[in-house]
Amino acid sequence: MKAVVIGATGATGRELVLQLLADKRVDSVTVLVRRSFFTADPKLLEVVVNFDKLEDFSPYIIGDIAFSTLGTTLKAAGSKEAQWVVDYDYQLKFAALSKINHINTFVLLSSAQASIHSRFYYTKMKGLLEEAIKALNFPKLIIVRPGPIDRPNTDRRAEKITIKMLNFFNKLGFLKPYKPISTMTLAKAIVESAFEDKQGLVDEYNPKEIWEELGHS
């Protein structure tokens, strides 16, 4: 299997790439990045790209499966408009080029509660992206919607507080499906979802299904 990845330098994306490189089922991994990041590996092709001109790098968007784990925060982006470019425009363009280049399976890392009807900007944006990618009609589309992600060394204060609260409630037996998931564990779930032989054109993994995929029902 030949994989191509965007969002490879993010907390989840880098774990995903390392696991794909270690997986014997995977023959090669192409990563599209803003700047060189990974250590050389015989299975890895690292391509430095301009995401504003992603179509110029279309010849590298080839393979059997495409993974999109790209994303940013409002704080890092600086505005909702700038966040939209990264979280929506770049990912939709990548998906469209993947479809044009006949990649059969597309895997999108989305967010729990993503919905076009959401009252919140972030989850509505994620929902709109999901619907736009569904409209491309991939032979196989996998959408992974994790709950809170436990990122190592995160500087996101709200995220740290949420993780601590959920860990507390989990110990009491509450909100088990929404227990925080580490980037390493999430990457494992993403990889396994790609090899899952499910019926249907769209496979959707919400927090409960993610843990079931990992054998933690």
TORPA-4810 file (N, C-alpha, C, O; in nm, 3 decimals):
<nodes>
NODE_1_0.083_-0.119_0.000_0.000_0.000_0.000_0.087_0.125_0.000_0.185_0.133_0.074_M
NODE_2_0.051_0.222_-0.084_0.122_0.348_-0.092_0.036_0.457_-0.032_-0.080_0.475_-0.072_K
NODE_3_0.093_0.531_0.064_0.018_0.634_0.136_0.075_0.771_0.110_0.195_0.786_0.086_A
NODE_4_-0.012_0.872_0.114_0.031_1.011_0.105_-0.039_1.086_0.218_-0.156_1.064_0.245_V
NODE_5_0.036_1.177_0.285_-0.012_1.239_0.408_0.010_1.390_0.406_0.116_1.437_0.365_V
NODE_6_-0.093_1.466_0.452_-0.072_1.607_0.486_-0.104_1.623_0.635_-0.179_1.544_0.692_I
NODE_7_-0.046_1.724_0.695_-0.059_1.740_0.840_0.039_1.650_0.912_0.019_1.617_1.029_G
NODE_8_0.145_1.610_0.843_0.239_1.510_0.895_0.325_1.560_1.010_0.380_1.479_1.084_A
NODE_9_0.338_1.692_1.025_0.425_1.743_1.132_0.348_1.780_1.258_0.408_1.823_1.357_T
NODE_10_0.217_1.766_1.256_0.138_1.791_1.375_0.154_1.678_1.476_0.215_1.575_1.445_G
NODE_11_0.098_1.697_1.595_0.116_1.598_1.702_0.065_1.460_1.662_0.132_1.360_1.686_A
NODE_12_-0.053_1.455_1.601_-0.107_1.326_1.557_-0.044_1.281_1.427_-0.015_1.163_1.408_T
NODE_13_-0.022_1.376_1.336_0.032_1.343_1.206_0.168_1.278_1.210_0.195_1.183_1.136_G
NODE_14_0.256_1.328_1.297_0.391_1.269_1.304_0.385_1.126_1.358_0.461_1.040_1.314_R
NODE_15_0.295_1.101_1.454_0.277_0.964_1.504_0.223_0.874_1.395_0.264_0.759_1.381_E
NODE_16_0.130_0.927_1.317_0.073_0.851_1.206_0.181_0.810_1.107_0.188_0.695_1.064_L
NODE_17_0.267_0.906_1.070_0.373_0.877_0.973_0.468_0.770_1.025_0.505_0.678_0.952_V
NODE_18_0.509_0.782_1.151_0.601_0.685_1.210_0.539_0.545_1.212_0.608_0.446_1.187_L
NODE_19_0.409_0.537_1.241_0.344_0.407_1.244_0.326_0.350_1.104_0.337_0.229_1.085_Q
NODE_20_0.299_0.436_1.007_0.289_0.388_0.869_0.424_0.335_0.820_0.429_0.233_0.751_L
NODE_21_0.530_0.405_0.855_0.664_0.361_0.813_0.701_0.227_0.876_0.773_0.147_0.816_L
NODE_22_0.651_0.202_0.998_0.683_0.078_1.069_0.590_-0.037_1.029_0.616_-0.152_1.064_A
NODE_23_0.484_-0.007_0.958_0.383_-0.107_0.923_0.424_-0.184_0.797_0.448_-0.124_0.692_D
NODE_24_0.433_-0.315_0.808_0.475_-0.399_0.696_0.374_-0.399_0.582_0.407_-0.436_0.470_K
NODE_25_0.251_-0.358_0.611_0.148_-0.353_0.507_0.165_-0.231_0.417_0.103_-0.222_0.311_R
NODE_26_0.250_-0.137_0.459_0.271_-0.012_0.386_0.403_-0.016_0.312_0.508_-0.041_0.372_V
NODE_27_0.399_0.009_0.182_0.520_0.004_0.099_0.594_0.137_0.095_0.717_0.141_0.095_D
NODE_28_0.518_0.248_0.091_0.582_0.379_0.085_0.490_0.486_0.143_0.368_0.471_0.144_S
NODE_29_0.552_0.593_0.193_0.478_0.703_0.253_0.532_0.834_0.196_0.651_0.864_0.211_V
NODE_30_0.445_0.912_0.132_0.481_1.045_0.085_0.418_1.147_0.178_0.298_1.142_0.203_T
NODE_31_0.500_1.239_0.230_0.447_1.344_0.317_0.468_1.480_0.250_0.576_1.509_0.200_V
NODE_32_0.364_1.561_0.250_0.372_1.696_0.197_0.382_1.792_0.315_0.290_1.800_0.396_L
NODE_33_0.492_1.864_0.325_0.522_1.947_0.442_0.567_2.086_0.399_0.614_2.106_0.287_V
NODE_34_0.553_2.181_0.491_0.600_2.318_0.464_0.752_2.327_0.468_0.813_2.406_0.395_R
NODE_35_0.812_2.245_0.553_0.958_2.246_0.565_1.004_2.105_0.604_0.927_2.028_0.660_R
NODE_36_1.128_2.074_0.573_1.182_1.942_0.603_1.171_1.914_0.752_1.199_2.001_0.835_S
NODE_37_1.131_1.790_0.786_1.103_1.759_0.925_1.151_1.620_0.968_1.208_1.605_1.076_F
NODE_38_1.128_1.520_0.884_1.151_1.383_0.923_1.294_1.335_0.895_1.361_1.384_0.805_F
NODE_39_1.337_1.237_0.974_1.463_1.168_0.950_1.447_1.079_0.828_1.340_1.022_0.806_T
NODE_40_1.552_1.066_0.750_1.544_0.986_0.628_1.504_0.842_0.658_1.546_0.784_0.759_A
NODE_41_1.423_0.785_0.570_1.378_0.647_0.582_1.359_0.593_0.442_1.310_0.665_0.355_D
NODE_42_1.396_0.467_0.417_1.384_0.410_0.282_1.242_0.414_0.225_1.224_0.418_0.103_P
NODE_43_1.142_0.413_0.313_1.004_0.411_0.269_0.943_0.551_0.257_0.830_0.567_0.211_K
NODE_44_1.020_0.653_0.298_0.964_0.788_0.308_1.010_0.879_0.195_1.128_0.884_0.161_L
NODE_45_0.914_0.952_0.137_0.942_1.060_0.044_0.885_1.188_0.104_0.763_1.202_0.117_L
NODE_46_0.972_1.280_0.141_0.930_1.407_0.201_0.936_1.516_0.095_1.041_1.541_0.037_E
NODE_47_0.822_1.581_0.072_0.813_1.683_-0.031_0.776_1.816_0.033_0.669_1.829_0.093_V
NODE_48_0.863_1.916_0.020_0.836_2.049_0.073_0.749_2.123_-0.027_0.786_2.139_-0.143_V
NODE_49_0.631_2.168_0.019_0.533_2.226_-0.072_0.488_2.364_-0.025_0.508_2.403_0.090_V
NODE_50_0.426_2.436_-0.117_0.354_2.559_-0.088_0.207_2.523_-0.090_0.151_2.498_-0.197_N
NODE_51_0.142_2.520_0.026_0.003_2.477_0.030_-0.091_2.573_-0.042_-0.202_2.535_-0.078_F
NODE_52_-0.048_2.696_-0.064_-0.130_2.790_-0.141_-0.129_2.755_-0.289_-0.215_2.800_-0.365_D
NODE_53_-0.032_2.674_-0.330_-0.022_2.631_-0.470_-0.012_2.479_-0.475_0.072_2.423_-0.545_K
NODE_54_-0.097_2.414_-0.399_-0.088_2.269_-0.384_-0.105_2.196_-0.516_-0.050_2.087_-0.536_L
NODE_55_-0.182_2.256_-0.608_-0.203_2.191_-0.738_-0.071_2.173_-0.814_-0.060_2.082_-0.897_E
NODE_56_0.029_2.257_-0.787_0.158_2.244_-0.853_0.230_2.115_-0.811_0.322_2.069_-0.879_D
NODE_57_0.188_2.058_-0.698_0.253_1.938_-0.645_0.166_1.814_-0.663_0.186_1.711_-0.598_F
NODE_58_0.069_1.826_-0.752_-0.023_1.715_-0.779_0.047_1.585_-0.816_0.000_1.479_-0.776_S
NODE_59_0.159_1.589_-0.892_0.226_1.462_-0.927_0.272_1.380_-0.806_0.296_1.260_-0.819_P
NODE_60_0.284_1.444_-0.689_0.325_1.371_-0.569_0.205_1.314_-0.491_0.222_1.233_-0.400_Y
NODE_61_0.085_1.358_-0.528_-0.035_1.312_-0.458_-0.087_1.189_-0.529_-0.191_1.192_-0.595_I
NODE_62_-0.015_1.081_-0.514_-0.050_0.955_-0.579_-0.034_0.841_-0.479_0.045_0.849_-0.385_I
NODE_63_-0.110_0.736_-0.499_-0.101_0.622_-0.410_-0.234_0.550_-0.398_-0.323_0.568_-0.481_G
NODE_64_-0.245_0.470_-0.295_-0.366_0.393_-0.270_-0.457_0.460_-0.168_-0.579_0.443_-0.171_D
NODE_65_-0.396_0.535_-0.078_-0.473_0.596_0.031_-0.412_0.729_0.071_-0.290_0.742_0.077_I
NODE_66_-0.497_0.827_0.098_-0.452_0.960_0.139_-0.503_0.987_0.280_-0.618_0.959_0.313_A
NODE_67_-0.416_1.043_0.362_-0.451_1.078_0.500_-0.440_1.229_0.516_-0.340_1.289_0.476_F
NODE_68_-0.543_1.292_0.574_-0.537_1.434_0.605_-0.555_1.454_0.755_-0.664_1.434_0.808_S
NODE_69_-0.446_1.494_0.821_-0.452_1.524_0.965_-0.415_1.671_0.988_-0.373_1.708_1.097_T
NODE_70_-0.430_1.751_0.886_-0.392_1.892_0.893_-0.490_1.970_0.981_-0.609_1.940_0.984_L
NODE_71_-0.439_2.068_1.051_-0.526_2.152_1.133_-0.445_2.251_1.214_-0.325_2.232_1.236_G
NODE_72_-0.512_2.357_1.258_-0.447_2.456_1.341_-0.547_2.508_1.443_-0.665_2.471_1.440_T
NODE_73_-0.502_2.592_1.533_-0.591_2.652_1.631_-0.617_2.797_1.592_-0.542_2.857_1.515_T
NODE_74_-0.724_2.852_1.647_-0.755_2.993_1.621_-0.643_3.083_1.670_-0.608_3.181_1.605_L
NODE_75_-0.585_3.048_1.786_-0.475_3.127_1.841_-0.355_3.126_1.749_-0.295_3.230_1.722_K
NODE_76_-0.320_3.007_1.699_-0.203_2.996_1.612_-0.227_3.062_1.477_-0.136_3.124_1.420_A
NODE_77_-0.348_3.049_1.426_-0.380_3.106_1.295_-0.391_3.258_1.300_-0.352_3.327_1.206_A
NODE_78_-0.444_3.310_1.411_-0.455_3.454_1.426_-0.592_3.511_1.394_-0.624_3.622_1.437_G
NODE_79_-0.672_3.437_1.318_-0.808_3.482_1.285_-0.887_3.362_1.234_-0.830_3.261_1.194_S
NODE_80_-1.019_3.376_1.235_-1.104_3.269_1.183_-1.080_3.248_1.034_-1.083_3.135_0.985_K
NODE_81_-1.055_3.357_0.963_-1.032_3.347_0.819_-0.905_3.268_0.789_-0.903_3.185_0.698_E
NODE_82_-0.800_3.294_0.866_-0.674_3.222_0.846_-0.688_3.076_0.886_-0.630_2.988_0.822_A
NODE_83_-0.763_3.050_0.993_-0.786_2.912_1.034_-0.865_2.836_0.927_-0.838_2.719_0.901_Q
NODE_84_-0.961_2.902_0.866_-1.042_2.840_0.761_-0.953_2.794_0.645_-0.974_2.686_0.589_W
NODE_85_-0.856_2.876_0.609_-0.767_2.841_0.498_-0.696_2.709_0.525_-0.689_2.623_0.437_V
NODE_86_-0.646_2.691_0.646_-0.572_2.570_0.682_-0.665_2.451_0.703_-0.644_2.343_0.648_V
NODE_87_-0.769_2.472_0.783_-0.855_2.361_0.825_-0.957_2.321_0.719_-1.008_2.209_0.721_D
NODE_88_-0.988_2.411_0.627_-1.088_2.380_0.525_-1.029_2.382_0.384_-1.028_2.281_0.315_Y
NODE_89_-0.978_2.499_0.342_-0.934_2.513_0.203_-0.823_2.416_0.165_-0.833_2.347_0.063_D
NODE_90_-0.718_2.410_0.246_-0.605_2.322_0.213_-0.648_2.176_0.209_-0.607_2.101_0.121_Y
NODE_91_-0.729_2.136_0.306_-0.767_1.995_0.312_-0.862_1.957_0.198_-0.852_1.848_0.142_Q
NODE_92_-0.953_2.047_0.164_-1.043_2.018_0.052_-0.967_2.012_-0.079_-0.995_1.928_-0.164_L
NODE_93_-0.872_2.101_-0.096_-0.789_2.098_-0.218_-0.710_1.967_-0.227_-0.702_1.906_-0.333_K
NODE_94_-0.654_1.925_-0.115_-0.581_1.798_-0.111_-0.673_1.681_-0.146_-0.635_1.592_-0.221_F
NODE_95_-0.794_1.683_-0.092_-0.890_1.577_-0.121_-0.928_1.578_-0.269_-0.936_1.472_-0.331_A
NODE_96_-0.951_1.696_-0.324_-0.989_1.706_-0.465_-0.878_1.655_-0.557_-0.905_1.585_-0.654_A
NODE_97_-0.753_1.689_-0.525_-0.640_1.641_-0.605_-0.623_1.490_-0.590_-0.586_1.421_-0.685_L
NODE_98_-0.649_1.440_-0.470_-0.642_1.295_-0.447_-0.745_1.223_-0.534_-0.715_1.118_-0.592_S
NODE_99_-0.865_1.279_-0.543_-0.970_1.218_-0.625_-0.933_1.223_-0.773_-0.951_1.125_-0.846_K
NODE_100_-0.883_1.338_-0.817_-0.842_1.352_-0.957_-0.734_1.251_-0.992_-0.731_1.199_-1.104_I
NODE_101_-0.645_1.223_-0.897_-0.534_1.130_-0.920_-0.570_0.985_-0.888_-0.483_0.899_-0.876_N
NODE_102_-0.700_0.961_-0.874_-0.753_0.825_-0.859_-0.706_0.752_-0.733_-0.687_0.630_-0.735_H
NODE_103_-0.687_0.826_-0.625_-0.663_0.762_-0.495_-0.798_0.708_-0.447_-0.894_0.784_-0.437_I
NODE_104_-0.804_0.581_-0.417_-0.933_0.517_-0.387_-0.985_0.546_-0.247_-1.106_0.556_-0.228_N
NODE_105_-0.895_0.560_-0.149_-0.938_0.575_-0.011_-0.884_0.705_0.048_-0.765_0.735_0.037_T
NODE_106_-0.973_0.780_0.110_-0.932_0.907_0.174_-0.970_0.899_0.321_-1.082_0.863_0.355_F
NODE_107_-0.874_0.933_0.409_-0.896_0.930_0.553_-0.884_1.072_0.607_-0.781_1.137_0.592_V
NODE_108_-0.991_1.120_0.669_-0.995_1.255_0.723_-1.001_1.252_0.875_-1.090_1.190_0.933_L
NODE_109_-0.906_1.319_0.939_-0.913_1.338_1.084_-0.998_1.461_1.109_-0.958_1.572_1.078_L
NODE_110_-1.115_1.440_1.167_-1.210_1.548_1.190_-1.218_1.576_1.340_-1.115_1.577_1.408_S
NODE_111_-1.337_1.597_1.391_-1.354_1.631_1.532_-1.488_1.579_1.583_-1.586_1.578_1.509_S
NODE_112_-1.491_1.537_1.707_-1.617_1.499_1.769_-1.713_1.617_1.762_-1.672_1.732_1.777_A
NODE_113_-1.840_1.588_1.740_-1.946_1.690_1.731_-1.939_1.772_1.603_-2.010_1.872_1.591_Q
NODE_114_-1.857_1.732_1.506_-1.853_1.804_1.379_-1.991_1.796_1.313_-2.048_1.688_1.300_A
NODE_115_-2.044_1.910_1.272_-2.177_1.913_1.212_-2.199_2.046_1.141_-2.157_2.151_1.190_S
NODE_116_-2.264_2.041_1.027_-2.296_2.164_0.956_-2.400_2.245_1.033_-2.420_2.364_1.006_I
NODE_117_-2.466_2.183_1.129_-2.569_2.251_1.209_-2.515_2.301_1.343_-2.591_2.357_1.423_H
NODE_118_-2.387_2.281_1.368_-2.330_2.324_1.496_-2.337_2.476_1.513_-2.327_2.551_1.416_S
NODE_119_-2.356_2.519_1.636_-2.357_2.662_1.666_-2.216_2.715_1.687_-2.195_2.836_1.698_R
NODE_120_-2.119_2.626_1.694_-1.981_2.665_1.721_-1.900_2.668_1.592_-1.912_2.578_1.508_F
NODE_121_-1.819_2.769_1.577_-1.744_2.790_1.453_-1.660_2.669_1.415_-1.665_2.623_1.301_Y
NODE_122_-1.581_2.617_1.510_-1.486_2.511_1.479_-1.557_2.383_1.433_-1.524_2.328_1.328_Y
NODE_123_-1.656_2.336_1.511_-1.723_2.212_1.476_-1.811_2.228_1.351_-1.831_2.132_1.277_T
NODE_124_-1.862_2.348_1.327_-1.937_2.371_1.204_-1.843_2.367_1.084_-1.877_2.309_0.980_K
NODE_125_-1.727_2.429_1.098_-1.627_2.425_0.991_-1.588_2.281_0.958_-1.579_2.244_0.841_M
NODE_126_-1.567_2.200_1.061_-1.532_2.060_1.040_-1.647_1.986_0.971_-1.624_1.903_0.883_K
NODE_127_-1.769_2.016_1.012_-1.885_1.953_0.949_-1.898_1.990_0.802_-1.928_1.905_0.718_G
NODE_128_-1.875_2.116_0.771_-1.880_2.161_0.631_-1.771_2.094_0.548_-1.794_2.058_0.433_L
NODE_129_-1.653_2.078_0.606_-1.545_2.010_0.535_-1.583_1.865_0.508_-1.563_1.815_0.397_L
NODE_130_-1.638_1.797_0.607_-1.680_1.658_0.588_-1.778_1.647_0.471_-1.763_1.560_0.385_E
NODE_131_-1.876_1.735_0.468_-1.977_1.728_0.362_-1.916_1.757_0.225_-1.954_1.694_0.126_E
NODE_132_-1.823_1.851_0.219_-1.758_1.884_0.091_-1.676_1.767_0.040_-1.673_1.741_-0.080_A
NODE_133_-1.608_1.697_0.131_-1.527_1.582_0.089_-1.617_1.464_0.053_-1.586_1.389_-0.039_I
NODE_134_-1.727_1.447_0.125_-1.823_1.342_0.087_-1.872_1.362_-0.056_-1.893_1.266_-0.130_K
NODE_135_-1.891_1.488_-0.094_-1.943_1.520_-0.227_-1.846_1.483_-0.339_-1.885_1.476_-0.455_A
NODE_136_-1.719_1.459_-0.304_-1.621_1.417_-0.405_-1.641_1.271_-0.445_-1.588_1.227_-0.547_L
NODE_137_-1.716_1.198_-0.365_-1.752_1.059_-0.397_-1.630_0.967_-0.413_-1.613_0.902_-0.516_N
NODE_138_-1.547_0.964_-0.311_-1.438_0.867_-0.310_-1.496_0.725_-0.305_-1.601_0.704_-0.245_F
NODE_139_-1.429_0.628_-0.368_-1.472_0.489_-0.352_-1.480_0.449_-0.205_-1.564_0.368_-0.166_P
NODE_140_-1.389_0.507_-0.122_-1.391_0.482_0.021_-1.347_0.608_0.095_-1.238_0.660_0.072_K
NODE_141_-1.434_0.656_0.186_-1.401_0.772_0.269_-1.412_0.730_0.415_-1.513_0.674_0.457_L
NODE_142_-1.308_0.759_0.491_-1.305_0.728_0.634_-1.293_0.859_0.711_-1.200_0.937_0.689_I
NODE_143_-1.386_0.882_0.802_-1.385_1.004_0.883_-1.367_0.963_1.029_-1.447_0.889_1.084_I
NODE_144_-1.260_1.012_1.089_-1.228_0.980_1.228_-1.253_1.104_1.313_-1.191_1.209_1.291_V
NODE_145_-1.344_1.093_1.410_-1.383_1.207_1.494_-1.348_1.179_1.640_-1.433_1.134_1.716_R
NODE_146_-1.227_1.205_1.679_-1.187_1.178_1.819_-1.244_1.281_1.915_-1.279_1.392_1.877_P
NODE_147_-1.252_1.239_2.041_-1.282_1.334_2.147_-1.156_1.409_2.182_-1.070_1.427_2.095_G
NODE_148_-1.140_1.453_2.305_-1.020_1.529_2.346_-0.892_1.451_2.319_-0.881_1.333_2.355_P
NODE_149_-0.796_1.516_2.257_-0.669_1.452_2.224_-0.564_1.495_2.327_-0.544_1.614_2.351_I
NODE_150_-0.499_1.398_2.385_-0.394_1.423_2.483_-0.262_1.438_2.409_-0.193_1.339_2.381_D
NODE_151_-0.227_1.562_2.376_-0.105_1.590_2.301_0.012_1.609_2.397_-0.001_1.683_2.495_R
NODE_152_0.126_1.544_2.372_0.241_1.561_2.460_0.293_1.705_2.454_0.307_1.763_2.347_P
NODE_153_0.323_1.760_2.571_0.382_1.894_2.580_0.296_2.004_2.517_0.349_2.103_2.466_N
NODE_154_0.163_1.987_2.521_0.077_2.088_2.462_0.084_2.219_2.541_0.102_2.217_2.662_T
NODE_155_0.068_2.332_2.471_0.065_2.461_2.537_-0.077_2.518_2.535_-0.099_2.636_2.562_D
NODE_156_-0.174_2.432_2.502_-0.313_2.476_2.496_-0.376_2.464_2.635_-0.406_2.354_2.681_R
NODE_157_-0.394_2.578_2.702_-0.441_2.577_2.841_-0.579_2.512_2.856_-0.600_2.430_2.945_R
NODE_158_-0.672_2.549_2.767_-0.806_2.493_2.775_-0.804_2.342_2.756_-0.880_2.268_2.819_A
NODE_159_-0.717_2.298_2.666_-0.705_2.154_2.640_-0.653_2.081_2.764_-0.702_1.973_2.798_E
NODE_160_-0.554_2.140_2.832_-0.500_2.078_2.953_-0.607_2.063_3.060_-0.616_1.961_3.127_K
NODE_161_-0.688_2.168_3.076_-0.793_2.165_3.177_-0.897_2.058_3.143_-0.942_1.984_3.231_I
NODE_162_-0.936_2.051_3.015_-1.035_1.952_2.971_-0.984_1.810_2.995_-1.059_1.724_3.041_T
NODE_163_-0.858_1.786_2.963_-0.799_1.653_2.981_-0.803_1.613_3.129_-0.839_1.500_3.162_I
NODE_164_-0.765_1.705_3.217_-0.764_1.676_3.361_-0.904_1.647_3.412_-0.923_1.554_3.491_K
NODE_165_-1.003_1.724_3.366_-1.141_1.704_3.411_-1.194_1.570_3.363_-1.258_1.497_3.440_M
NODE_166_-1.169_1.537_3.239_-1.218_1.411_3.186_-1.151_1.291_3.251_-1.215_1.190_3.279_L
NODE_167_-1.022_1.303_3.277_-0.952_1.194_3.346_-1.013_1.171_3.485_-1.024_1.058_3.531_N
NODE_168_-1.052_1.280_3.551_-1.115_1.270_3.683_-1.249_1.198_3.673_-1.276_1.106_3.750_F
NODE_169_-1.332_1.239_3.578_-1.463_1.176_3.563_-1.452_1.031_3.516_-1.532_0.946_3.555_F
NODE_170_-1.352_1.003_3.432_-1.331_0.866_3.385_-1.302_0.773_3.502_-1.351_0.659_3.505_N
NODE_171_-1.223_0.821_3.599_-1.190_0.739_3.716_-1.314_0.708_3.799_-1.320_0.607_3.869_K
NODE_172_-1.414_0.796_3.789_-1.539_0.774_3.861_-1.638_0.691_3.780_-1.747_0.659_3.826_L
NODE_173_-1.596_0.655_3.657_-1.681_0.571_3.573_-1.772_0.648_3.479_-1.861_0.589_3.417_G
NODE_174_-1.751_0.780_3.466_-1.837_0.862_3.381_-1.764_0.901_3.252_-1.641_0.909_3.247_F
NODE_175_-1.843_0.925_3.146_-1.792_0.977_3.018_-1.681_0.891_2.959_-1.587_0.942_2.899_L
NODE_176_-1.693_0.760_2.977_-1.589_0.668_2.928_-1.562_0.682_2.777_-1.446_0.684_2.737_K
NODE_177_-1.667_0.692_2.693_-1.638_0.704_2.549_-1.559_0.828_2.513_-1.494_0.834_2.409_P
NODE_178_-1.565_0.931_2.602_-1.496_1.056_2.573_-1.367_1.072_2.652_-1.318_1.183_2.671_Y
NODE_179_-1.312_0.960_2.698_-1.185_0.970_2.769_-1.077_1.019_2.673_-1.077_0.982_2.555_K
NODE_180_-0.985_1.100_2.721_-0.880_1.155_2.635_-0.801_1.044_2.566_-0.777_0.937_2.624_P
NODE_181_-0.763_1.071_2.443_-0.688_0.972_2.366_-0.552_1.031_2.330_-0.544_1.145_2.283_I
NODE_182_-0.447_0.956_2.351_-0.313_1.005_2.319_-0.294_1.008_2.168_-0.363_0.937_2.094_S
NODE_183_-0.201_1.089_2.123_-0.175_1.098_1.979_-0.126_0.965_1.924_-0.158_0.928_1.811_T
NODE_184_-0.048_0.892_2.003_0.002_0.762_1.959_-0.113_0.663_1.940_-0.117_0.589_1.842_M
NODE_185_-0.207_0.662_2.036_-0.321_0.572_2.028_-0.414_0.612_1.915_-0.467_0.526_1.844_T
NODE_186_-0.436_0.742_1.899_-0.521_0.790_1.791_-0.462_0.753_1.655_-0.535_0.711_1.565_L
NODE_187_-0.331_0.770_1.640_-0.266_0.733_1.514_-0.286_0.586_1.483_-0.308_0.547_1.368_A
NODE_188_-0.278_0.503_1.587_-0.300_0.359_1.569_-0.441_0.333_1.520_-0.461_0.251_1.430_K
NODE_189_-0.539_0.402_1.577_-0.678_0.386_1.535_-0.697_0.429_1.391_-0.772_0.366_1.315_A
NODE_190_-0.630_0.538_1.351_-0.640_0.586_1.214_-0.584_0.484_1.116_-0.644_0.456_1.013_I
NODE_191_-0.467_0.429_1.150_-0.406_0.328_1.063_-0.497_0.206_1.050_-0.521_0.158_0.940_V
NODE_192_-0.548_0.157_1.162_-0.632_0.038_1.159_-0.763_0.062_1.085_-0.814_-0.027_1.019_E
NODE_193_-0.816_0.183_1.097_-0.939_0.215_1.024_-0.918_0.206_0.873_-1.009_0.170_0.798_S
NODE_194_-0.797_0.240_0.830_-0.766_0.237_0.687_-0.764_0.095_0.633_-0.789_0.074_0.514_A
NODE_195_-0.735_-0.002_0.718_-0.730_-0.141_0.674_-0.857_-0.218_0.708_-0.871_-0.335_0.673_F
NODE_196_-0.950_-0.152_0.777_-1.076_-0.217_0.814_-1.161_-0.241_0.689_-1.182_-0.149_0.609_E
NODE_197_-1.207_-0.361_0.672_-1.287_-0.396_0.554_-1.435_-0.384_0.588_-1.504_-0.484_0.611_D
NODE_198_-1.482_-0.261_0.590_-1.623_-0.236_0.620_-1.702_-0.215_0.492_-1.648_-0.174_0.390_K
NODE_199_-1.832_-0.243_0.501_-1.920_-0.218_0.388_-1.960_-0.071_0.387_-1.968_-0.006_0.491_Q
NODE_200_-1.985_-0.019_0.267_-2.029_0.120_0.256_-1.918_0.211_0.207_-1.800_0.182_0.221_G
NODE_201_-1.960_0.322_0.148_-1.865_0.416_0.090_-1.805_0.509_0.194_-1.695_0.561_0.174_L
NODE_202_-1.875_0.530_0.306_-1.827_0.620_0.410_-1.826_0.547_0.544_-1.929_0.498_0.589_V
NODE_203_-1.709_0.540_0.607_-1.695_0.484_0.742_-1.673_0.599_0.838_-1.583_0.681_0.818_D
NODE_204_-1.754_0.606_0.942_-1.744_0.715_1.038_-1.710_0.659_1.176_-1.779_0.572_1.228_E
NODE_205_-1.603_0.711_1.233_-1.557_0.667_1.365_-1.570_0.782_1.464_-1.489_0.875_1.463_Y
NODE_206_-1.672_0.775_1.550_-1.689_0.869_1.659_-1.610_0.817_1.779_-1.557_0.706_1.773_N
NODE_207_-1.602_0.893_1.889_-1.519_0.847_2.003_-1.546_0.703_2.045_-1.451_0.628_2.069_P
NODE_208_-1.671_0.662_2.054_-1.703_0.526_2.097_-1.648_0.424_1.998_-1.590_0.323_2.038_K
NODE_209_-1.667_0.450_1.867_-1.620_0.357_1.764_-1.467_0.351_1.758_-1.410_0.247_1.727_E
NODE_210_-1.402_0.463_1.788_-1.256_0.465_1.789_-1.204_0.369_1.896_-1.114_0.289_1.869_I
NODE_211_-1.260_0.377_2.016_-1.215_0.288_2.124_-1.251_0.143_2.094_-1.176_0.052_2.129_W
NODE_212_-1.365_0.121_2.028_-1.402_-0.016_1.990_-1.304_-0.071_1.886_-1.269_-0.189_1.889_E
NODE_213_-1.261_0.014_1.796_-1.163_-0.026_1.694_-1.033_-0.071_1.759_-0.963_-0.159_1.708_E
NODE_214_-1.001_-0.010_1.872_-0.879_-0.043_1.944_-0.898_-0.158_2.041_-0.803_-0.201_2.108_L
NODE_215_-1.020_-0.209_2.048_-1.046_-0.322_2.137_-1.080_-0.281_2.279_-1.069_-0.362_2.371_G
NODE_216_-1.121_-0.153_2.297_-1.158_-0.104_2.430_-1.304_-0.063_2.426_-1.334_0.056_2.424_H
NODE_217_-1.393_-0.157_2.426_-1.536_-0.127_2.416_-1.589_-0.075_2.550_-1.707_-0.044_2.561_S
</nodes>
